[in-house]
Amino acid sequence: MSGTLVVELREGLIGGKMSARKLEKELNRHAADGWRYKSLTSVDVKGRVGPGGVDGVIIVFERE
């Protein structure tokens, strides 16, 4: 199956920083399913409650 996969990855705590280990696990998990990393964008994801946000990334994968 070919196409594009977009994944939003974020830390769960308000003000939390994105851990390299969590990002690495996500990249490897999708690579094991045949997806190839295409791009990554850092985002500040606002929480549902309160003024704080969390660090997050949008990862784009693709496959033939």
WOJO-V742813 format. One record per run of one state. SS is the DSSP state (@ for helix, = for strand, . for the rest). FROM is the first residue (numbers start at 1). TO is the last residue. If there is no record, write none. Layout:
SS:FROM:TO, SS:FROM:TO
This chain:
.:1:2, =:3:10, .:11:19, @:20:32, .:33:35, =:36:46, .:47:52, =:53:63, .:64:64
